[in-house]
C-alpha cells in the first residue's frame, strides 16, 4: 500500500504542465534518434547533459527517461522497414520485421511493435513500482559466477538460434568475443590487441560495430545484388493495422517478452540484448507456424519488441535502487542525477521521494504518449518503402557516417566503420548470422570480468562455477542448448541414411 500511495503522489508530480512537456519532448527526441542509425538514446542524453544543467532536475530526468523509452521504440522502426536497427536491442526485431516489410506487411509489423511496446512498458513500469524491492534483493544475491553463467546461456542461445548452422553462429560469436578483447585490460592495465593505435585503447564502440555490420553491410549487399537479383521492397498491401489473426498470434508473445525483459533488465549486467534474443528463440520454438520463421513471422516481432521495452523499465530498478547502471543510457542518466548532486540508491527514495516517484509515474505517461504518437504515424513510416533504393541506402550511409562521427570523431573510427561494413557484407554473402557478433562484443567483456572476479575470490578454483546452485543450473541449461542442435542434426542425418 505504501508503494501505491507513493505512486499516486508521483502522478500528481508527473501531470504538472512542465513535466508533461518534458516527457513529450523526451519521447519525440527518443523516437527520432532511435529511427536514425548510429544515433542512440545514450548519445542524445549525453549531448543534452550540458544544456539541461540549469533546468529543473525532476523535469530533466523525466525527459531523459522519455528519450530512453522513445529510443527503444524508434530503433524498431528502421529495423522493420529497412533492416537497419537504430539500437542494438532492435536487432532481434529486424530478423522477422524486415521480412514482413518486404512481404508488404510493414504496417502490421509496426503496429504489433507499438502495441507490444505499450503493453510491455506499462506492465514493466508497474513492476518497477511494486516489485522493485524484491527484484533488487534477488539481484544482490547473484554472485559473479552466476552472472558468468547467465552470459553463457545468452551466448549459446544466440549462437544456436540464428542461421541454419550452429557452427556458423558460434563462429560469429567468437568474432564478437575477440573484438571485445580490444582495449585496456581492466585488471592489469595492459593494452590488448590495439596494435599501437591509441584510439583502440578504449575498445571497439558498440555503435560503430552495429552500424557497420547492419547499415553499411546491408547497403553494400544490396548494391552488390542490384544487377544480379534486384531486391524489390514491396509497398504495403492491404490494411496498415493488425488483423484478428495477428492479434491472436501477438498477445502471448507480448506477455512472454515482458516476462523475459523486465527481470533480466533489472539484473545488474542484464541489459536489453539478452531478453530480446531469448524471446526470439522462445517464440521460434513455441510457434504453431514454424515455416514462417525466417520469412516474416509476427511472433518474432511481437516478443522481442515487448522484451526490449520491458527491459528499459527493468534497467531503472538497479539504477534507482542501487545506483548501478546496466546500459549505456542508464549510465548517462546516472551522470544526469550526479550533475544535480543526486546519488541514486536507497537514500534517494527517502530524501527525494517526489523526484523518484514522479519519474516512475511519468513513465506511464511517456508510454501512452508513444502509443498515441506512433500508431497514427504507421502510414508515414511505411512510406519509407516507396523511396528509390539508391536514395534510401545512400541516405543510410550518410546517417551512419554522421552518427559515428558524432559519437567519436576520429579517422580510425570511420576506418573501422568501413571495415565492419565489409565484414557485414561478407557475412551476408556467405550466410553467417550477424547478431552474435554484436552480442559477443557487448557481453564478452562483462562475462570476462565476472569470470575473473569469481576465480579471484575462489583463488583460481574453477569449481566455484558449479558450487552455486544458480550458476550450476544456468551452465547446465547452456550445455544442453549447445549440444542439442548438433544432436538433432546427427539424428536427422542418421534417419536420412536409413531411409
C-alpha positions as CSV (number, residue, x, y, z in Angstrom):
1,X,0.0,0.0,0.0
2,X,2.9,2.3,0.7
3,X,4.0,1.9,-2.9
4,X,0.5,2.6,-4.1
5,X,0.2,5.9,-2.2
6,X,3.8,6.9,-3.3
7,X,2.9,6.2,-6.9
8,X,-0.3,8.3,-6.5
9,X,1.8,11.2,-5.2
10,X,4.2,10.7,-8.2
11,X,1.3,11.0,-10.6
12,X,0.5,14.5,-9.2
13,X,4.1,15.4,-9.8
14,X,4.2,13.9,-13.3
15,X,1.0,15.6,-14.6
16,X,2.3,19.1,-13.9
17,X,2.3,21.0,-17.2
18,X,6.1,21.5,-17.4
19,X,6.8,17.8,-16.6
20,X,4.3,16.8,-19.3
21,X,6.2,19.0,-21.7
22,X,9.5,17.4,-20.7
23,X,8.0,13.9,-21.2
24,X,6.6,14.9,-24.7
25,X,10.0,16.4,-25.8
26,X,11.7,13.3,-24.5
27,X,9.6,10.7,-26.4
28,X,9.8,12.8,-29.6
29,X,13.5,13.1,-29.4
30,X,13.9,9.5,-28.4
31,X,11.8,8.2,-31.3
32,X,13.7,10.4,-33.7
33,X,17.1,9.4,-32.6
34,X,16.0,5.8,-32.4
35,X,15.0,5.9,-36.0
36,X,18.3,7.3,-37.2
37,X,21.0,4.6,-37.5
38,X,24.0,5.2,-35.3
39,X,22.5,7.9,-33.1
40,X,21.0,6.2,-30.0
41,X,19.4,7.5,-26.8
42,X,22.7,7.3,-24.8
43,X,24.3,9.7,-27.2
44,X,21.3,12.0,-27.1
45,X,21.2,12.1,-23.3
46,X,25.0,12.8,-23.3
47,X,24.6,15.7,-25.7
48,X,21.7,17.2,-23.6
49,X,23.5,17.0,-20.3
50,X,25.3,20.3,-20.7
51,X,22.2,22.0,-22.0
52,X,20.0,20.9,-19.1
53,X,22.5,21.8,-16.4
54,X,20.4,24.8,-15.2
55,X,16.9,23.2,-15.7
56,X,14.7,21.7,-13.1
57,X,16.3,18.3,-12.0
58,X,12.9,16.4,-12.0
59,X,11.9,17.6,-15.4
60,X,15.3,16.9,-17.0
61,X,15.4,13.4,-15.6
62,X,11.8,12.8,-16.8
63,X,12.9,14.0,-20.3
64,X,15.9,11.6,-20.2
65,X,13.6,8.7,-19.3
66,X,11.3,9.7,-22.2
67,X,14.3,9.6,-24.5
68,X,15.1,6.1,-23.3
69,X,11.6,4.8,-23.9
70,X,11.3,6.6,-27.2
71,X,14.7,5.4,-28.4
72,X,13.7,1.8,-27.7
73,X,10.6,2.1,-29.8
74,X,12.2,4.2,-32.6
75,X,15.0,1.7,-33.1
76,X,12.4,-0.8,-34.2
77,X,11.0,1.4,-37.0
78,X,14.1,1.3,-39.3
79,X,14.8,-2.3,-38.1
80,X,11.5,-3.4,-39.5
81,X,11.4,-1.2,-42.6
82,X,15.0,-1.2,-43.9
83,X,16.8,-3.8,-41.8
84,X,18.8,-1.1,-40.0
85,X,18.3,-1.2,-36.3
86,X,18.7,2.2,-34.6
87,X,19.7,0.4,-31.4
88,X,21.5,-3.0,-30.8
89,X,18.4,-4.1,-28.8
90,X,16.3,-3.9,-32.0
91,X,18.4,-6.5,-33.9
92,X,16.1,-9.4,-33.0
93,X,13.1,-7.3,-34.2
94,X,14.8,-6.8,-37.6
95,X,15.1,-10.5,-38.3
96,X,11.4,-11.1,-38.8
97,X,10.1,-7.5,-39.0
98,X,12.1,-6.7,-42.2
99,X,10.9,-9.9,-43.8
100,X,7.3,-8.8,-43.1
101,X,8.0,-5.4,-44.6
102,X,9.4,-6.9,-47.8
103,X,6.3,-9.1,-48.0
104,X,4.1,-6.0,-47.9
105,X,3.2,-6.3,-44.2
106,X,5.2,-3.4,-42.8
107,X,2.1,-1.8,-41.3
108,X,1.1,-4.8,-39.1
109,X,4.8,-5.2,-38.1
110,X,5.0,-1.6,-36.9
111,X,1.6,-1.9,-35.2
112,X,2.5,-5.0,-33.2
113,X,5.7,-3.3,-32.3
114,X,4.0,-0.2,-31.0
115,X,1.2,-2.0,-29.1
116,X,3.6,-4.6,-27.7
117,X,5.9,-1.8,-26.5
118,X,3.0,-0.1,-24.8
119,X,1.7,-3.4,-23.1
120,X,5.2,-4.4,-22.0
121,X,6.2,-0.9,-20.9
122,X,3.0,-0.5,-18.8
123,X,3.3,-3.9,-17.1
124,X,7.1,-3.4,-16.5
125,X,6.6,0.1,-15.1
126,X,4.0,-1.4,-12.7
127,X,6.7,-4.0,-11.8
128,X,9.2,-1.2,-11.2
129,X,6.8,0.5,-8.8
130,X,5.6,-2.5,-6.9
131,X,8.3,-5.3,-7.2
132,X,11.5,-3.3,-7.2
133,X,12.5,-4.2,-3.6
134,X,12.1,-7.9,-4.2
135,X,13.9,-7.8,-7.5
136,X,16.8,-5.8,-6.1
137,X,17.2,-8.4,-3.3
138,X,17.4,-11.1,-5.9
139,X,19.9,-9.2,-8.0
140,X,22.1,-8.6,-4.9
141,X,22.2,-12.3,-4.2
142,X,23.7,-13.0,-7.7
143,X,27.5,-13.7,-7.4
144,X,30.0,-13.2,-10.2
145,X,29.8,-16.9,-11.1
146,X,26.1,-16.6,-11.5
147,X,26.5,-13.6,-13.9
148,X,29.1,-15.5,-15.9
149,X,26.7,-18.5,-16.2
150,X,23.9,-16.2,-17.3
151,X,26.2,-14.8,-20.0
152,X,27.0,-18.3,-21.2
153,X,23.3,-19.0,-21.6
154,X,22.9,-15.9,-23.7
155,X,26.0,-16.8,-25.8
156,X,24.8,-20.3,-26.6
157,X,21.2,-19.3,-27.2
158,X,22.1,-16.6,-29.6
159,X,24.6,-18.7,-31.5
160,X,22.3,-21.7,-31.8
161,X,19.2,-19.7,-32.7
162,X,20.4,-17.6,-35.6
163,X,21.2,-19.0,-39.0
164,X,20.9,-22.6,-40.3
165,X,24.2,-23.8,-38.8
166,X,25.2,-23.7,-35.1
167,X,28.8,-23.8,-36.2
168,X,28.4,-20.6,-38.2
169,X,26.6,-19.0,-35.3
170,X,29.4,-19.9,-32.9
171,X,32.0,-18.6,-35.4
172,X,30.2,-15.2,-35.5
173,X,30.0,-15.2,-31.7
174,X,33.8,-15.7,-31.4
175,X,34.4,-12.8,-33.8
176,X,32.4,-10.6,-31.4
177,X,34.2,-12.0,-28.3
178,X,37.6,-11.3,-30.0
179,X,36.6,-7.7,-30.7
180,X,35.5,-7.4,-27.1
181,X,39.2,-8.1,-26.0
182,X,40.4,-5.0,-27.8
183,X,41.4,-2.2,-25.4
184,X,42.9,-1.9,-21.9
185,X,42.6,-4.9,-19.6
186,X,40.8,-3.6,-16.6
187,X,42.6,-5.9,-14.2
188,X,46.2,-5.5,-15.3
189,X,46.0,-2.2,-17.1
190,X,47.8,-3.7,-20.2
191,X,46.8,-2.9,-23.7
192,X,45.3,-5.8,-25.7
193,X,45.1,-6.1,-29.5
194,X,45.5,-2.4,-30.0
195,X,48.5,-2.7,-32.4
196,X,49.9,0.6,-31.3
197,X,46.7,2.6,-32.2
198,X,45.8,4.9,-29.3
199,X,42.2,5.2,-30.4
200,X,41.7,1.5,-29.8
201,X,42.7,1.7,-26.1
202,X,39.1,2.5,-25.2
203,X,37.9,-0.6,-27.1
204,X,35.6,-1.1,-30.1
205,X,32.5,1.1,-29.9
206,X,29.3,-1.0,-30.0
207,X,27.6,1.7,-32.1
208,X,30.4,1.6,-34.7
209,X,30.2,-2.2,-34.9
210,X,26.4,-2.4,-35.0
211,X,26.0,0.4,-37.6
212,X,28.9,-1.0,-39.7
213,X,27.6,-4.6,-39.8
214,X,23.9,-3.7,-40.3
215,X,23.7,-0.3,-42.1
216,X,26.9,-0.3,-44.2
217,X,26.9,-4.1,-44.7
218,X,23.3,-4.0,-45.8
219,X,23.9,-1.1,-48.2
220,X,26.9,-3.0,-49.8
221,X,25.0,-6.2,-50.0
222,X,22.0,-4.6,-51.7
223,X,24.3,-2.7,-54.1
224,X,26.2,-5.9,-55.0
225,X,23.0,-7.7,-55.9
226,X,21.3,-4.8,-57.7
227,X,22.2,-6.0,-61.2
228,X,22.1,-9.7,-60.4
229,X,18.9,-10.1,-58.4
230,X,17.3,-6.8,-57.8
231,X,15.5,-6.9,-54.4
232,X,12.2,-5.1,-54.6
233,X,10.9,-3.5,-51.4
234,X,7.2,-4.1,-51.9
235,X,4.8,-1.4,-50.9
236,X,2.4,-2.2,-48.1
237,X,-0.6,-4.3,-49.3
238,X,-3.9,-4.3,-47.5
239,X,-4.6,-2.8,-44.1
240,X,-1.9,-1.0,-42.2
241,X,-3.4,-2.4,-39.0
242,X,-3.3,-5.8,-37.4
243,X,-5.9,-8.5,-38.4
244,X,-7.8,-10.6,-35.9
245,X,-5.3,-13.4,-36.6
246,X,-2.3,-11.0,-36.0
247,X,-3.8,-10.1,-32.6
248,X,-4.3,-13.7,-31.7
249,X,-0.7,-14.6,-32.6
250,X,0.7,-11.5,-30.8
251,X,-0.8,-11.2,-27.4
252,X,1.0,-14.2,-25.8
253,X,4.4,-13.2,-27.2
254,X,3.8,-9.7,-25.7
255,X,3.3,-11.2,-22.3
256,X,6.2,-13.7,-22.6
257,X,8.5,-10.9,-23.9
258,X,7.6,-8.8,-20.8
259,X,8.4,-11.7,-18.5
260,X,11.9,-12.0,-20.2
261,X,12.6,-8.3,-20.4
262,X,11.8,-6.9,-17.0
263,X,13.6,-9.4,-14.7
264,X,16.7,-9.7,-16.9
265,X,16.8,-5.9,-17.4
266,X,16.6,-5.5,-13.6
267,X,19.7,-7.6,-13.1
268,X,23.0,-5.8,-12.9
269,X,24.7,-6.6,-16.3
270,X,21.4,-7.6,-17.7
271,X,20.7,-5.1,-20.4
272,X,18.2,-5.4,-23.3
273,X,20.1,-7.7,-25.7
274,X,19.7,-10.9,-23.7
275,X,15.9,-10.8,-23.2
276,X,15.2,-9.8,-26.8
277,X,17.2,-12.8,-28.2
278,X,15.8,-15.2,-25.6
279,X,12.3,-14.0,-26.5
280,X,13.0,-14.6,-30.2
281,X,14.4,-18.1,-29.7
282,X,11.4,-18.9,-27.4
283,X,8.8,-17.8,-29.9
284,X,10.6,-19.7,-32.6
285,X,10.3,-22.9,-30.5
286,X,6.7,-22.3,-29.4
287,X,5.2,-21.1,-32.6
288,X,2.5,-23.0,-34.4
289,X,3.8,-21.6,-37.7
290,X,7.5,-22.7,-37.8
291,X,7.6,-22.4,-41.5
292,X,7.1,-18.7,-41.3
293,X,10.2,-18.0,-39.1
294,X,12.9,-16.6,-41.3
295,X,10.2,-15.4,-43.8
296,X,8.3,-12.9,-41.6
297,X,6.6,-14.4,-38.5
298,X,4.7,-11.8,-36.5
299,X,5.6,-13.5,-33.2
300,X,9.3,-12.8,-34.0
301,X,8.4,-9.1,-33.9
302,X,5.9,-9.0,-31.0
303,X,8.0,-10.9,-28.5
304,X,11.4,-9.3,-28.9
305,X,9.9,-5.8,-29.0
306,X,8.0,-6.4,-25.8
307,X,11.1,-7.7,-24.2
308,X,13.0,-4.6,-25.4
309,X,10.7,-2.1,-23.8
310,X,10.2,-4.1,-20.6
311,X,13.9,-4.3,-20.1
312,X,14.0,-0.4,-20.3
313,X,11.8,-0.3,-17.2
314,X,13.8,-3.1,-15.6
315,X,17.1,-1.2,-16.1
316,X,15.7,1.6,-13.9
317,X,15.4,-0.8,-10.9
318,X,19.2,-1.2,-10.2
319,X,19.8,2.4,-11.3
320,X,17.3,3.9,-8.8
321,X,17.6,1.4,-6.0
322,X,21.4,0.7,-6.2
323,X,22.8,3.5,-8.3
324,X,24.0,0.8,-10.7
325,X,23.6,1.5,-14.4
326,X,23.2,-1.6,-16.6
327,X,23.1,0.1,-20.0
328,X,24.8,3.0,-21.8
329,X,21.7,5.1,-21.5
330,X,21.3,4.3,-17.8
331,X,24.9,5.4,-17.3
332,X,24.1,8.7,-19.0
333,X,21.1,9.1,-16.7
334,X,23.3,8.4,-13.7
335,X,25.5,11.2,-14.9
336,X,22.4,13.4,-15.1
337,X,21.5,12.6,-11.5
338,X,25.0,13.4,-10.4
339,X,25.2,16.7,-12.1
340,X,22.3,17.8,-9.9
341,X,24.1,16.5,-6.8
342,X,21.7,13.5,-6.5
343,X,23.0,9.9,-5.8
344,X,20.6,7.2,-6.8
345,X,20.1,4.5,-4.2
346,X,18.0,3.6,-1.1
347,X,18.6,7.1,0.4
348,X,17.2,8.8,-2.7
349,X,13.8,7.2,-2.1
350,X,13.9,8.7,1.4
351,X,15.4,12.1,0.6
352,X,13.7,12.9,-2.7
353,X,10.6,10.7,-3.0
354,X,8.8,13.2,-5.2
355,X,11.6,13.0,-7.8
356,X,11.8,9.2,-7.8
357,X,8.0,8.5,-7.8
358,X,7.4,11.4,-10.2
359,X,9.9,9.8,-12.6
360,X,8.2,6.4,-12.3
361,X,4.7,7.9,-12.8
362,X,6.0,9.8,-15.8
363,X,7.0,6.5,-17.5
364,X,3.3,5.6,-17.7
365,X,2.6,9.0,-19.4
366,X,5.6,8.6,-21.7
367,X,4.5,5.1,-22.7
368,X,1.0,6.4,-23.5
369,X,2.4,9.3,-25.5
370,X,4.5,6.9,-27.6
371,X,1.4,4.8,-28.5
372,X,-0.7,7.9,-29.3
373,X,2.0,9.5,-31.4
374,X,3.4,6.4,-33.2
375,X,0.2,4.4,-34.2
376,X,-1.1,7.3,-36.4
377,X,2.3,7.6,-37.9
378,X,2.4,4.0,-39.1
379,X,1.2,5.2,-42.5
380,X,4.0,7.8,-42.6
381,X,6.8,5.3,-41.7
382,X,5.8,2.7,-44.3
383,X,6.1,5.4,-47.0
384,X,9.9,4.9,-46.5
385,X,9.4,1.8,-48.6
386,X,8.5,4.0,-51.6
387,X,11.9,5.7,-51.6
388,X,14.1,4.6,-54.5
389,X,16.7,2.1,-53.3
390,X,19.8,4.1,-54.3
391,X,18.5,7.2,-52.5
392,X,17.5,5.2,-49.5
393,X,20.8,3.4,-48.9
394,X,22.8,6.5,-49.8
395,X,20.9,8.2,-47.0
396,X,21.6,5.3,-44.7
397,X,25.3,5.6,-45.4
398,X,25.2,9.3,-44.7
399,X,23.4,9.0,-41.4
400,X,25.6,6.0,-40.4
401,X,28.7,8.1,-41.0
402,X,27.3,11.2,-39.3
403,X,26.3,9.1,-36.3
404,X,29.7,7.6,-36.0
405,X,31.4,11.0,-36.2
406,X,29.1,12.5,-33.6
407,X,29.7,9.6,-31.2
408,X,33.5,9.6,-31.7
409,X,35.1,11.9,-34.2
410,X,38.1,10.0,-35.4
411,X,39.6,8.8,-38.7
412,X,40.3,5.4,-37.0
413,X,36.6,5.2,-36.1
414,X,35.5,5.8,-39.7
415,X,38.0,3.3,-40.9
416,X,36.6,0.7,-38.5
417,X,33.1,1.6,-39.7
418,X,34.1,0.8,-43.3
419,X,35.9,-2.4,-42.2
420,X,32.9,-3.6,-40.2
421,X,30.7,-2.8,-43.2
422,X,32.8,-5.0,-45.5
423,X,32.7,-7.7,-42.8
424,X,28.9,-7.4,-42.6
425,X,28.7,-7.7,-46.4
426,X,30.9,-10.9,-46.4
427,X,28.9,-12.4,-43.6
428,X,25.7,-11.9,-45.6
429,X,27.3,-13.2,-48.7
430,X,28.4,-16.5,-47.1
431,X,25.3,-16.8,-44.8
432,X,26.8,-16.1,-41.4
433,X,24.5,-14.6,-38.8
434,X,25.4,-11.1,-37.8
435,X,23.7,-10.7,-34.5
436,X,26.1,-12.9,-32.5
437,X,29.0,-10.6,-33.4
438,X,27.4,-7.6,-31.7
439,X,26.2,-9.7,-28.7
440,X,29.7,-11.1,-28.3
441,X,31.2,-7.5,-28.2
442,X,28.6,-6.3,-25.7
443,X,28.5,-9.2,-23.3
444,X,32.0,-10.6,-23.8
445,X,33.8,-8.0,-21.6
446,X,31.1,-8.4,-18.9
447,X,31.4,-12.2,-18.9
448,X,35.2,-12.0,-18.8
449,X,35.1,-9.5,-15.8
450,X,32.7,-11.7,-13.9
451,X,34.7,-14.9,-14.6
452,X,37.9,-13.3,-13.4
453,X,36.2,-11.9,-10.4
454,X,34.8,-15.3,-9.5
455,X,38.2,-17.0,-9.9
456,X,39.9,-14.3,-7.9
457,X,37.5,-14.8,-5.0
458,X,38.0,-18.6,-5.2
459,X,41.8,-18.3,-5.5
460,X,41.7,-19.8,-9.0
461,X,39.5,-22.8,-8.3
462,X,37.2,-23.3,-11.4
463,X,34.8,-25.5,-9.3
464,X,33.4,-22.2,-8.0
465,X,31.3,-22.1,-11.1
466,X,29.5,-25.3,-10.1
467,X,29.2,-24.6,-6.3
468,X,26.4,-22.1,-6.7
469,X,23.0,-23.7,-7.4
470,X,22.1,-20.8,-9.7
471,X,25.4,-20.9,-11.6
472,X,25.2,-24.8,-11.9
473,X,21.7,-24.7,-13.2
474,X,22.4,-22.0,-15.8
475,X,25.5,-23.7,-17.0
476,X,23.6,-27.0,-17.4
477,X,21.0,-25.1,-19.5
478,X,23.8,-23.6,-21.6
479,X,25.3,-27.1,-22.1
480,X,22.0,-28.6,-23.2
481,X,21.3,-25.7,-25.5
482,X,24.8,-26.1,-27.1
483,X,24.7,-29.9,-27.6
484,X,21.0,-30.2,-28.6
485,X,21.3,-28.7,-32.1
486,X,24.2,-30.9,-33.0
487,X,22.4,-34.0,-31.6
488,X,19.2,-33.2,-33.5
489,X,21.2,-32.7,-36.7
490,X,23.0,-36.0,-36.2
491,X,19.7,-37.8,-35.6
492,X,18.2,-36.3,-38.8
493,X,21.2,-37.3,-40.8
494,X,21.0,-40.9,-39.3
495,X,17.3,-41.1,-40.2
496,X,18.0,-39.8,-43.7
497,X,20.7,-42.5,-44.2
498,X,18.3,-45.2,-43.0
499,X,15.6,-44.1,-45.5
